[in-house]
Amino acid sequence: MPNATQTRDFRIRLKAARQGAGFTPGDLADELAACGKDITVDDIVNWENGKDAPKAWEDHIVVAAEILLGADGQLTEALGW
């Protein structure tokens, strides 16, 4: 599980990358789901608000989000992965 600093950095980077790509949380969740990733808009919102953080077994979802958002490893780096 990421520590508090990593979680904060992740949520800041995720939201910035998502907004920079012109996606809403729902858009991102839909795009990830279309790629076969098990994620909901609530998951995205909770990650961005710091109510939850990705678990290690969700690394494939974070990597897919990086690709969709053009984040080039910024999200996994923030999580210390």
PDB file of N, CA, C and O in Angstrom:
ATOM      1  N   MET A   1       0.848  -1.181   0.000  1.00  0.00           N
ATOM      2  CA  MET A   1       0.000   0.000   0.000  1.00  0.00           C
ATOM      3  C   MET A   1       0.892   1.243   0.000  1.00  0.00           C
ATOM      4  O   MET A   1       1.834   1.336   0.787  1.00  0.00           O
ATOM      5  N   PRO A   2       0.595   2.184  -0.876  1.00  0.00           N
ATOM      6  CA  PRO A   2       1.382   3.419  -0.909  1.00  0.00           C
ATOM      7  C   PRO A   2       1.244   4.197   0.396  1.00  0.00           C
ATOM      8  O   PRO A   2       0.222   4.118   1.078  1.00  0.00           O
ATOM      9  N   ASN A   3       2.290   4.946   0.729  1.00  0.00           N
ATOM     10  CA  ASN A   3       2.206   5.777   1.930  1.00  0.00           C
ATOM     11  C   ASN A   3       1.427   7.054   1.626  1.00  0.00           C
ATOM     12  O   ASN A   3       1.027   7.280   0.484  1.00  0.00           O
ATOM     13  N   ALA A   4       1.212   7.884   2.634  1.00  0.00           N
ATOM     14  CA  ALA A   4       0.367   9.075   2.485  1.00  0.00           C
ATOM     15  C   ALA A   4       0.927  10.052   1.448  1.00  0.00           C
ATOM     16  O   ALA A   4       0.169  10.638   0.676  1.00  0.00           O
ATOM     17  N   THR A   5       2.244  10.226   1.427  1.00  0.00           N
ATOM     18  CA  THR A   5       2.856  11.138   0.457  1.00  0.00           C
ATOM     19  C   THR A   5       2.678  10.610  -0.955  1.00  0.00           C
ATOM     20  O   THR A   5       2.358  11.368  -1.871  1.00  0.00           O
ATOM     21  N   GLN A   6       2.885   9.310  -1.133  1.00  0.00           N
ATOM     22  CA  GLN A   6       2.711   8.711  -2.448  1.00  0.00           C
ATOM     23  C   GLN A   6       1.256   8.818  -2.901  1.00  0.00           C
ATOM     24  O   GLN A   6       0.992   9.117  -4.066  1.00  0.00           O
ATOM     25  N   THR A   7       0.323   8.580  -2.003  1.00  0.00           N
ATOM     26  CA  THR A   7      -1.094   8.675  -2.342  1.00  0.00           C
ATOM     27  C   THR A   7      -1.443  10.100  -2.756  1.00  0.00           C
ATOM     28  O   THR A   7      -2.159  10.304  -3.737  1.00  0.00           O
ATOM     29  N   ARG A   8      -0.940  11.090  -2.014  1.00  0.00           N
ATOM     30  CA  ARG A   8      -1.200  12.491  -2.362  1.00  0.00           C
ATOM     31  C   ARG A   8      -0.622  12.819  -3.735  1.00  0.00           C
ATOM     32  O   ARG A   8      -1.302  13.418  -4.569  1.00  0.00           O
ATOM     33  N   ASP A   9       0.625  12.430  -3.972  1.00  0.00           N
ATOM     34  CA  ASP A   9       1.252  12.693  -5.261  1.00  0.00           C
ATOM     35  C   ASP A   9       0.489  12.008  -6.390  1.00  0.00           C
ATOM     36  O   ASP A   9       0.291  12.592  -7.455  1.00  0.00           O
ATOM     37  N   PHE A  10       0.063  10.773  -6.156  1.00  0.00           N
ATOM     38  CA  PHE A  10      -0.694  10.036  -7.167  1.00  0.00           C
ATOM     39  C   PHE A  10      -1.986  10.753  -7.505  1.00  0.00           C
ATOM     40  O   PHE A  10      -2.291  10.956  -8.680  1.00  0.00           O
ATOM     41  N   ARG A  11      -2.754  11.142  -6.489  1.00  0.00           N
ATOM     42  CA  ARG A  11      -4.052  11.759  -6.775  1.00  0.00           C
ATOM     43  C   ARG A  11      -3.889  13.097  -7.495  1.00  0.00           C
ATOM     44  O   ARG A  11      -4.695  13.438  -8.361  1.00  0.00           O
ATOM     45  N   ILE A  12      -2.852  13.852  -7.140  1.00  0.00           N
ATOM     46  CA  ILE A  12      -2.601  15.129  -7.817  1.00  0.00           C
ATOM     47  C   ILE A  12      -2.228  14.884  -9.277  1.00  0.00           C
ATOM     48  O   ILE A  12      -2.738  15.548 -10.180  1.00  0.00           O
ATOM     49  N   ARG A  13      -1.335  13.925  -9.493  1.00  0.00           N
ATOM     50  CA  ARG A  13      -0.899  13.621 -10.864  1.00  0.00           C
ATOM     51  C   ARG A  13      -2.032  13.027 -11.705  1.00  0.00           C
ATOM     52  O   ARG A  13      -2.181  13.361 -12.880  1.00  0.00           O
ATOM     53  N   LEU A  14      -2.823  12.149 -11.097  1.00  0.00           N
ATOM     54  CA  LEU A  14      -3.939  11.545 -11.825  1.00  0.00           C
ATOM     55  C   LEU A  14      -4.921  12.616 -12.280  1.00  0.00           C
ATOM     56  O   LEU A  14      -5.304  12.655 -13.449  1.00  0.00           O
ATOM     57  N   LYS A  15      -5.323  13.473 -11.373  1.00  0.00           N
ATOM     58  CA  LYS A  15      -6.301  14.506 -11.728  1.00  0.00           C
ATOM     59  C   LYS A  15      -5.738  15.449 -12.784  1.00  0.00           C
ATOM     60  O   LYS A  15      -6.440  15.804 -13.731  1.00  0.00           O
ATOM     61  N   ALA A  16      -4.482  15.859 -12.635  1.00  0.00           N
ATOM     62  CA  ALA A  16      -3.864  16.765 -13.606  1.00  0.00           C
ATOM     63  C   ALA A  16      -3.774  16.105 -14.982  1.00  0.00           C
ATOM     64  O   ALA A  16      -4.073  16.737 -15.995  1.00  0.00           O
ATOM     65  N   ALA A  17      -3.364  14.843 -15.021  1.00  0.00           N
ATOM     66  CA  ALA A  17      -3.252  14.132 -16.295  1.00  0.00           C
ATOM     67  C   ALA A  17      -4.620  13.940 -16.934  1.00  0.00           C
ATOM     68  O   ALA A  17      -4.777  14.101 -18.144  1.00  0.00           O
ATOM     69  N   ARG A  18      -5.599  13.597 -16.121  1.00  0.00           N
ATOM     70  CA  ARG A  18      -6.959  13.387 -16.641  1.00  0.00           C
ATOM     71  C   ARG A  18      -7.512  14.677 -17.214  1.00  0.00           C
ATOM     72  O   ARG A  18      -8.040  14.690 -18.326  1.00  0.00           O
ATOM     73  N   GLN A  19      -7.395  15.762 -16.463  1.00  0.00           N
ATOM     74  CA  GLN A  19      -7.894  17.043 -16.936  1.00  0.00           C
ATOM     75  C   GLN A  19      -7.118  17.517 -18.165  1.00  0.00           C
ATOM     76  O   GLN A  19      -7.697  18.065 -19.103  1.00  0.00           O
ATOM     77  N   GLY A  20      -5.805  17.300 -18.147  1.00  0.00           N
ATOM     78  CA  GLY A  20      -4.978  17.693 -19.284  1.00  0.00           C
ATOM     79  C   GLY A  20      -5.357  16.957 -20.563  1.00  0.00           C
ATOM     80  O   GLY A  20      -5.223  17.498 -21.661  1.00  0.00           O
ATOM     81  N   ALA A  21      -5.824  15.738 -20.419  1.00  0.00           N
ATOM     82  CA  ALA A  21      -6.254  14.943 -21.564  1.00  0.00           C
ATOM     83  C   ALA A  21      -7.699  15.259 -21.958  1.00  0.00           C
ATOM     84  O   ALA A  21      -8.200  14.748 -22.960  1.00  0.00           O
ATOM     85  N   GLY A  22      -8.362  16.100 -21.168  1.00  0.00           N
ATOM     86  CA  GLY A  22      -9.742  16.480 -21.469  1.00  0.00           C
ATOM     87  C   GLY A  22     -10.770  15.429 -21.104  1.00  0.00           C
ATOM     88  O   GLY A  22     -11.865  15.408 -21.666  1.00  0.00           O
ATOM     89  N   PHE A  23     -10.426  14.548 -20.157  1.00  0.00           N
ATOM     90  CA  PHE A  23     -11.339  13.491 -19.718  1.00  0.00           C
ATOM     91  C   PHE A  23     -12.029  13.898 -18.425  1.00  0.00           C
ATOM     92  O   PHE A  23     -11.430  14.553 -17.573  1.00  0.00           O
ATOM     93  N   THR A  24     -13.274  13.511 -18.285  1.00  0.00           N
ATOM     94  CA  THR A  24     -13.950  13.558 -16.992  1.00  0.00           C
ATOM     95  C   THR A  24     -13.621  12.244 -16.284  1.00  0.00           C
ATOM     96  O   THR A  24     -13.109  11.324 -16.923  1.00  0.00           O
ATOM     97  N   PRO A  25     -13.900  12.130 -14.981  1.00  0.00           N
ATOM     98  CA  PRO A  25     -13.707  10.828 -14.334  1.00  0.00           C
ATOM     99  C   PRO A  25     -14.507   9.724 -15.028  1.00  0.00           C
ATOM    100  O   PRO A  25     -14.035   8.595 -15.162  1.00  0.00           O
ATOM    101  N   GLY A  26     -15.710  10.057 -15.462  1.00  0.00           N
ATOM    102  CA  GLY A  26     -16.535   9.081 -16.162  1.00  0.00           C
ATOM    103  C   GLY A  26     -15.939   8.659 -17.490  1.00  0.00           C
ATOM    104  O   GLY A  26     -15.983   7.483 -17.852  1.00  0.00           O
ATOM    105  N   ASP A  27     -15.373   9.630 -18.228  1.00  0.00           N
ATOM    106  CA  ASP A  27     -14.716   9.301 -19.494  1.00  0.00           C
ATOM    107  C   ASP A  27     -13.569   8.324 -19.271  1.00  0.00           C
ATOM    108  O   ASP A  27     -13.433   7.333 -19.988  1.00  0.00           O
ATOM    109  N   LEU A  28     -12.750   8.616 -18.269  1.00  0.00           N
ATOM    110  CA  LEU A  28     -11.598   7.752 -17.994  1.00  0.00           C
ATOM    111  C   LEU A  28     -12.050   6.351 -17.592  1.00  0.00           C
ATOM    112  O   LEU A  28     -11.512   5.356 -18.077  1.00  0.00           O
ATOM    113  N   ALA A  29     -13.033   6.279 -16.713  1.00  0.00           N
ATOM    114  CA  ALA A  29     -13.551   4.973 -16.296  1.00  0.00           C
ATOM    115  C   ALA A  29     -14.116   4.205 -17.495  1.00  0.00           C
ATOM    116  O   ALA A  29     -13.895   3.001 -17.625  1.00  0.00           O
ATOM    117  N   ASP A  30     -14.841   4.901 -18.364  1.00  0.00           N
ATOM    118  CA  ASP A  30     -15.410   4.252 -19.553  1.00  0.00           C
ATOM    119  C   ASP A  30     -14.322   3.740 -20.491  1.00  0.00           C
ATOM    120  O   ASP A  30     -14.411   2.624 -21.003  1.00  0.00           O
ATOM    121  N   GLU A  31     -13.298   4.556 -20.713  1.00  0.00           N
ATOM    122  CA  GLU A  31     -12.201   4.147 -21.596  1.00  0.00           C
ATOM    123  C   GLU A  31     -11.448   2.946 -21.018  1.00  0.00           C
ATOM    124  O   GLU A  31     -11.093   2.018 -21.745  1.00  0.00           O
ATOM    125  N   LEU A  32     -11.212   2.975 -19.714  1.00  0.00           N
ATOM    126  CA  LEU A  32     -10.530   1.851 -19.075  1.00  0.00           C
ATOM    127  C   LEU A  32     -11.383   0.587 -19.121  1.00  0.00           C
ATOM    128  O   LEU A  32     -10.874  -0.507 -19.369  1.00  0.00           O
ATOM    129  N   ALA A  33     -12.672   0.744 -18.882  1.00  0.00           N
ATOM    130  CA  ALA A  33     -13.581  -0.409 -18.946  1.00  0.00           C
ATOM    131  C   ALA A  33     -13.627  -0.985 -20.362  1.00  0.00           C
ATOM    132  O   ALA A  33     -13.709  -2.200 -20.540  1.00  0.00           O
ATOM    133  N   ALA A  34     -13.575  -0.111 -21.363  1.00  0.00           N
ATOM    134  CA  ALA A  34     -13.575  -0.569 -22.750  1.00  0.00           C
ATOM    135  C   ALA A  34     -12.309  -1.361 -23.080  1.00  0.00           C
ATOM    136  O   ALA A  34     -12.302  -2.171 -24.006  1.00  0.00           O
ATOM    137  N   CYS A  35     -11.249  -1.124 -22.325  1.00  0.00           N
ATOM    138  CA  CYS A  35      -9.990  -1.866 -22.484  1.00  0.00           C
ATOM    139  C   CYS A  35      -9.969  -3.125 -21.623  1.00  0.00           C
ATOM    140  O   CYS A  35      -8.949  -3.808 -21.539  1.00  0.00           O
ATOM    141  N   GLY A  36     -11.097  -3.429 -20.985  1.00  0.00           N
ATOM    142  CA  GLY A  36     -11.192  -4.636 -20.179  1.00  0.00           C
ATOM    143  C   GLY A  36     -10.739  -4.473 -18.742  1.00  0.00           C
ATOM    144  O   GLY A  36     -10.521  -5.466 -18.047  1.00  0.00           O
ATOM    145  N   LYS A  37     -10.592  -3.237 -18.284  1.00  0.00           N
ATOM    146  CA  LYS A  37     -10.156  -2.990 -16.910  1.00  0.00           C
ATOM    147  C   LYS A  37     -11.383  -2.845 -16.013  1.00  0.00           C
ATOM    148  O   LYS A  37     -12.344  -2.163 -16.367  1.00  0.00           O
ATOM    149  N   ASP A  38     -11.342  -3.489 -14.856  1.00  0.00           N
ATOM    150  CA  ASP A  38     -12.457  -3.487 -13.911  1.00  0.00           C
ATOM    151  C   ASP A  38     -12.352  -2.267 -13.011  1.00  0.00           C
ATOM    152  O   ASP A  38     -11.730  -2.317 -11.949  1.00  0.00           O
ATOM    153  N   ILE A  39     -12.965  -1.168 -13.445  1.00  0.00           N
ATOM    154  CA  ILE A  39     -12.911   0.097 -12.707  1.00  0.00           C
ATOM    155  C   ILE A  39     -14.208   0.851 -12.926  1.00  0.00           C
ATOM    156  O   ILE A  39     -14.854   0.716 -13.965  1.00  0.00           O
ATOM    157  N   THR A  40     -14.581   1.645 -11.936  1.00  0.00           N
ATOM    158  CA  THR A  40     -15.795   2.450 -12.034  1.00  0.00           C
ATOM    159  C   THR A  40     -15.441   3.929 -11.881  1.00  0.00           C
ATOM    160  O   THR A  40     -14.334   4.277 -11.470  1.00  0.00           O
ATOM    161  N   VAL A  41     -16.381   4.771 -12.211  1.00  0.00           N
ATOM    162  CA  VAL A  41     -16.181   6.211 -12.013  1.00  0.00           C
ATOM    163  C   VAL A  41     -15.972   6.505 -10.535  1.00  0.00           C
ATOM    164  O   VAL A  41     -15.190   7.392 -10.190  1.00  0.00           O
ATOM    165  N   ASP A  42     -16.651   5.783  -9.661  1.00  0.00           N
ATOM    166  CA  ASP A  42     -16.462   5.977  -8.214  1.00  0.00           C
ATOM    167  C   ASP A  42     -15.029   5.669  -7.795  1.00  0.00           C
ATOM    168  O   ASP A  42     -14.475   6.351  -6.932  1.00  0.00           O
ATOM    169  N   ASP A  43     -14.424   4.646  -8.398  1.00  0.00           N
ATOM    170  CA  ASP A  43     -13.030   4.331  -8.103  1.00  0.00           C
ATOM    171  C   ASP A  43     -12.121   5.503  -8.480  1.00  0.00           C
ATOM    172  O   ASP A  43     -11.257   5.902  -7.701  1.00  0.00           O
ATOM    173  N   ILE A  44     -12.322   6.040  -9.664  1.00  0.00           N
ATOM    174  CA  ILE A  44     -11.508   7.173 -10.136  1.00  0.00           C
ATOM    175  C   ILE A  44     -11.679   8.365  -9.197  1.00  0.00           C
ATOM    176  O   ILE A  44     -10.696   8.971  -8.772  1.00  0.00           O
ATOM    177  N   VAL A  45     -12.916   8.696  -8.876  1.00  0.00           N
ATOM    178  CA  VAL A  45     -13.199   9.832  -7.987  1.00  0.00           C
ATOM    179  C   VAL A  45     -12.576   9.597  -6.613  1.00  0.00           C
ATOM    180  O   VAL A  45     -11.983  10.513  -6.043  1.00  0.00           O
ATOM    181  N   ASN A  46     -12.699   8.393  -6.079  1.00  0.00           N
ATOM    182  CA  ASN A  46     -12.110   8.086  -4.768  1.00  0.00           C
ATOM    183  C   ASN A  46     -10.594   8.165  -4.799  1.00  0.00           C
ATOM    184  O   ASN A  46      -9.979   8.619  -3.834  1.00  0.00           O
ATOM    185  N   TRP A  47      -9.982   7.731  -5.892  1.00  0.00           N
ATOM    186  CA  TRP A  47      -8.527   7.860  -6.022  1.00  0.00           C
ATOM    187  C   TRP A  47      -8.129   9.333  -6.034  1.00  0.00           C
ATOM    188  O   TRP A  47      -7.178   9.728  -5.360  1.00  0.00           O
ATOM    189  N   GLU A  48      -8.853  10.141  -6.799  1.00  0.00           N
ATOM    190  CA  GLU A  48      -8.517  11.564  -6.905  1.00  0.00           C
ATOM    191  C   GLU A  48      -8.777  12.332  -5.613  1.00  0.00           C
ATOM    192  O   GLU A  48      -8.077  13.302  -5.320  1.00  0.00           O
ATOM    193  N   ASN A  49      -9.761  11.916  -4.850  1.00  0.00           N
ATOM    194  CA  ASN A  49     -10.095  12.608  -3.603  1.00  0.00           C
ATOM    195  C   ASN A  49      -9.313  12.075  -2.404  1.00  0.00           C
ATOM    196  O   ASN A  49      -9.438  12.600  -1.298  1.00  0.00           O
ATOM    197  N   GLY A  50      -8.521  11.051  -2.616  1.00  0.00           N
ATOM    198  CA  GLY A  50      -7.722  10.488  -1.541  1.00  0.00           C
ATOM    199  C   GLY A  50      -8.501   9.589  -0.594  1.00  0.00           C
ATOM    200  O   GLY A  50      -7.999   9.236   0.473  1.00  0.00           O
ATOM    201  N   LYS A  51      -9.719   9.214  -0.968  1.00  0.00           N
ATOM    202  CA  LYS A  51     -10.501   8.301  -0.133  1.00  0.00           C
ATOM    203  C   LYS A  51     -10.032   6.868  -0.281  1.00  0.00           C
ATOM    204  O   LYS A  51     -10.298   6.020   0.571  1.00  0.00           O
ATOM    205  N   ASP A  52      -9.333   6.609  -1.370  1.00  0.00           N
ATOM    206  CA  ASP A  52      -8.801   5.274  -1.635  1.00  0.00           C
ATOM    207  C   ASP A  52      -7.577   5.446  -2.524  1.00  0.00           C
ATOM    208  O   ASP A  52      -7.353   6.523  -3.075  1.00  0.00           O
ATOM    209  N   ALA A  53      -6.801   4.408  -2.660  1.00  0.00           N
ATOM    210  CA  ALA A  53      -5.635   4.402  -3.533  1.00  0.00           C
ATOM    211  C   ALA A  53      -5.586   3.058  -4.231  1.00  0.00           C
ATOM    212  O   ALA A  53      -6.110   2.069  -3.719  1.00  0.00           O
ATOM    213  N   PRO A  54      -4.965   3.014  -5.387  1.00  0.00           N
ATOM    214  CA  PRO A  54      -4.867   1.737  -6.083  1.00  0.00           C
ATOM    215  C   PRO A  54      -4.090   0.716  -5.254  1.00  0.00           C
ATOM    216  O   PRO A  54      -3.102   1.039  -4.594  1.00  0.00           O
ATOM    217  N   LYS A  55      -4.558  -0.498  -5.309  1.00  0.00           N
ATOM    218  CA  LYS A  55      -3.869  -1.609  -4.653  1.00  0.00           C
ATOM    219  C   LYS A  55      -2.843  -2.175  -5.626  1.00  0.00           C
ATOM    220  O   LYS A  55      -2.946  -1.955  -6.833  1.00  0.00           O
ATOM    221  N   ALA A  56      -1.869  -2.890  -5.119  1.00  0.00           N
ATOM    222  CA  ALA A  56      -0.810  -3.449  -5.966  1.00  0.00           C
ATOM    223  C   ALA A  56      -1.384  -4.301  -7.102  1.00  0.00           C
ATOM    224  O   ALA A  56      -0.853  -4.288  -8.213  1.00  0.00           O
ATOM    225  N   TRP A  57      -2.454  -5.034  -6.833  1.00  0.00           N
ATOM    226  CA  TRP A  57      -3.035  -5.893  -7.867  1.00  0.00           C
ATOM    227  C   TRP A  57      -3.795  -5.091  -8.930  1.00  0.00           C
ATOM    228  O   TRP A  57      -4.241  -5.656  -9.928  1.00  0.00           O
ATOM    229  N   GLU A  58      -3.945  -3.785  -8.721  1.00  0.00           N
ATOM    230  CA  GLU A  58      -4.587  -2.927  -9.712  1.00  0.00           C
ATOM    231  C   GLU A  58      -3.561  -2.189 -10.573  1.00  0.00           C
ATOM    232  O   GLU A  58      -3.901  -1.238 -11.277  1.00  0.00           O
ATOM    233  N   ASP A  59      -2.310  -2.633 -10.513  1.00  0.00           N
ATOM    234  CA  ASP A  59      -1.257  -1.951 -11.258  1.00  0.00           C
ATOM    235  C   ASP A  59      -1.546  -1.896 -12.753  1.00  0.00           C
ATOM    236  O   ASP A  59      -1.193  -0.918 -13.413  1.00  0.00           O
ATOM    237  N   HIS A  60      -2.183  -2.932 -13.299  1.00  0.00           N
ATOM    238  CA  HIS A  60      -2.507  -2.933 -14.729  1.00  0.00           C
ATOM    239  C   HIS A  60      -3.497  -1.825 -15.079  1.00  0.00           C
ATOM    240  O   HIS A  60      -3.480  -1.316 -16.199  1.00  0.00           O
ATOM    241  N   ILE A  61      -4.345  -1.452 -14.151  1.00  0.00           N
ATOM    242  CA  ILE A  61      -5.296  -0.364 -14.378  1.00  0.00           C
ATOM    243  C   ILE A  61      -4.560   0.976 -14.397  1.00  0.00           C
ATOM    244  O   ILE A  61      -4.830   1.830 -15.242  1.00  0.00           O
ATOM    245  N   VAL A  62      -3.634   1.151 -13.463  1.00  0.00           N
ATOM    246  CA  VAL A  62      -2.866   2.393 -13.394  1.00  0.00           C
ATOM    247  C   VAL A  62      -2.011   2.549 -14.656  1.00  0.00           C
ATOM    248  O   VAL A  62      -1.926   3.643 -15.215  1.00  0.00           O
ATOM    249  N   VAL A  63      -1.386   1.472 -15.100  1.00  0.00           N
ATOM    250  CA  VAL A  63      -0.567   1.529 -16.320  1.00  0.00           C
ATOM    251  C   VAL A  63      -1.444   1.859 -17.529  1.00  0.00           C
ATOM    252  O   VAL A  63      -1.048   2.657 -18.378  1.00  0.00           O
ATOM    253  N   ALA A  64      -2.621   1.258 -17.615  1.00  0.00           N
ATOM    254  CA  ALA A  64      -3.534   1.558 -18.723  1.00  0.00           C
ATOM    255  C   ALA A  64      -3.971   3.025 -18.680  1.00  0.00           C
ATOM    256  O   ALA A  64      -4.083   3.668 -19.724  1.00  0.00           O
ATOM    257  N   ALA A  65      -4.217   3.550 -17.490  1.00  0.00           N
ATOM    258  CA  ALA A  65      -4.585   4.967 -17.354  1.00  0.00           C
ATOM    259  C   ALA A  65      -3.443   5.858 -17.813  1.00  0.00           C
ATOM    260  O   ALA A  65      -3.668   6.860 -18.491  1.00  0.00           O
ATOM    261  N   GLU A  66      -2.213   5.497 -17.446  1.00  0.00           N
ATOM    262  CA  GLU A  66      -1.050   6.270 -17.898  1.00  0.00           C
ATOM    263  C   GLU A  66      -0.992   6.328 -19.420  1.00  0.00           C
ATOM    264  O   GLU A  66      -0.740   7.384 -20.000  1.00  0.00           O
ATOM    265  N   ILE A  67      -1.221   5.213 -20.047  1.00  0.00           N
ATOM    266  CA  ILE A  67      -1.176   5.148 -21.509  1.00  0.00           C
ATOM    267  C   ILE A  67      -2.279   6.016 -22.110  1.00  0.00           C
ATOM    268  O   ILE A  67      -2.021   6.817 -23.009  1.00  0.00           O
ATOM    269  N   LEU A  68      -3.508   5.857 -21.615  1.00  0.00           N
ATOM    270  CA  LEU A  68      -4.626   6.645 -22.127  1.00  0.00           C
ATOM    271  C   LEU A  68      -4.424   8.145 -21.938  1.00  0.00           C
ATOM    272  O   LEU A  68      -4.804   8.946 -22.792  1.00  0.00           O
ATOM    273  N   LEU A  69      -3.825   8.511 -20.818  1.00  0.00           N
ATOM    274  CA  LEU A  69      -3.675   9.929 -20.481  1.00  0.00           C
ATOM    275  C   LEU A  69      -2.344  10.516 -20.949  1.00  0.00           C
ATOM    276  O   LEU A  69      -2.120  11.719 -20.821  1.00  0.00           O
ATOM    277  N   GLY A  70      -1.466   9.680 -21.487  1.00  0.00           N
ATOM    278  CA  GLY A  70      -0.155  10.155 -21.900  1.00  0.00           C
ATOM    279  C   GLY A  70       0.702  10.584 -20.725  1.00  0.00           C
ATOM    280  O   GLY A  70       1.483  11.531 -20.830  1.00  0.00           O
ATOM    281  N   ALA A  71       0.556   9.884 -19.596  1.00  0.00           N
ATOM    282  CA  ALA A  71       1.237  10.276 -18.361  1.00  0.00           C
ATOM    283  C   ALA A  71       2.655   9.724 -18.244  1.00  0.00           C
ATOM    284  O   ALA A  71       3.366  10.075 -17.303  1.00  0.00           O
ATOM    285  N   ASP A  72       3.085   8.868 -19.174  1.00  0.00           N
ATOM    286  CA  ASP A  72       4.468   8.409 -19.260  1.00  0.00           C
ATOM    287  C   ASP A  72       5.098   7.975 -17.937  1.00  0.00           C
ATOM    288  O   ASP A  72       6.178   8.452 -17.589  1.00  0.00           O
ATOM    289  N   GLY A  73       4.460   7.102 -17.213  1.00  0.00           N
ATOM    290  CA  GLY A  73       5.019   6.550 -15.970  1.00  0.00           C
ATOM    291  C   GLY A  73       4.870   7.407 -14.740  1.00  0.00           C
ATOM    292  O   GLY A  73       5.337   7.027 -13.667  1.00  0.00           O
ATOM    293  N   GLN A  74       4.232   8.554 -14.864  1.00  0.00           N
ATOM    294  CA  GLN A  74       4.104   9.469 -13.719  1.00  0.00           C
ATOM    295  C   GLN A  74       3.248   8.903 -12.604  1.00  0.00           C
ATOM    296  O   GLN A  74       3.515   9.164 -11.431  1.00  0.00           O
ATOM    297  N   LEU A  75       2.229   8.136 -12.942  1.00  0.00           N
ATOM    298  CA  LEU A  75       1.319   7.624 -11.916  1.00  0.00           C
ATOM    299  C   LEU A  75       1.953   6.475 -11.142  1.00  0.00           C
ATOM    300  O   LEU A  75       1.882   6.434  -9.913  1.00  0.00           O
ATOM    301  N   THR A  76       2.572   5.543 -11.861  1.00  0.00           N
ATOM    302  CA  THR A  76       3.232   4.440 -11.166  1.00  0.00           C
ATOM    303  C   THR A  76       4.426   4.950 -10.346  1.00  0.00           C
ATOM    304  O   THR A  76       4.706   4.441  -9.261  1.00  0.00           O
ATOM    305  N   GLU A  77       5.114   5.948 -10.871  1.00  0.00           N
ATOM    306  CA  GLU A  77       6.233   6.537 -10.121  1.00  0.00           C
ATOM    307  C   GLU A  77       5.734   7.158  -8.828  1.00  0.00           C
ATOM    308  O   GLU A  77       6.360   6.999  -7.781  1.00  0.00           O
ATOM    309  N   ALA A  78       4.608   7.866  -8.893  1.00  0.00           N
ATOM    310  CA  ALA A  78       4.056   8.500  -7.684  1.00  0.00           C
ATOM    311  C   ALA A  78       3.714   7.461  -6.623  1.00  0.00           C
ATOM    312  O   ALA A  78       3.829   7.730  -5.427  1.00  0.00           O
ATOM    313  N   LEU A  79       3.301   6.291  -7.052  1.00  0.00           N
ATOM    314  CA  LEU A  79       2.931   5.221  -6.123  1.00  0.00           C
ATOM    315  C   LEU A  79       4.137   4.412  -5.655  1.00  0.00           C
ATOM    316  O   LEU A  79       4.003   3.541  -4.796  1.00  0.00           O
ATOM    317  N   GLY A  80       5.304   4.692  -6.208  1.00  0.00           N
ATOM    318  CA  GLY A  80       6.498   3.961  -5.818  1.00  0.00           C
ATOM    319  C   GLY A  80       6.586   2.581  -6.435  1.00  0.00           C
ATOM    320  O   GLY A  80       7.248   1.697  -5.892  1.00  0.00           O
ATOM    321  N   TRP A  81       5.925   2.389  -7.564  1.00  0.00           N
ATOM    322  CA  TRP A  81       5.926   1.078  -8.222  1.00  0.00           C
ATOM    323  C   TRP A  81       6.992   1.025  -9.287  1.00  0.00           C
ATOM    324  O   TRP A  81       7.149   0.002  -9.953  1.00  0.00           O
TER     325      TRP A  81
END
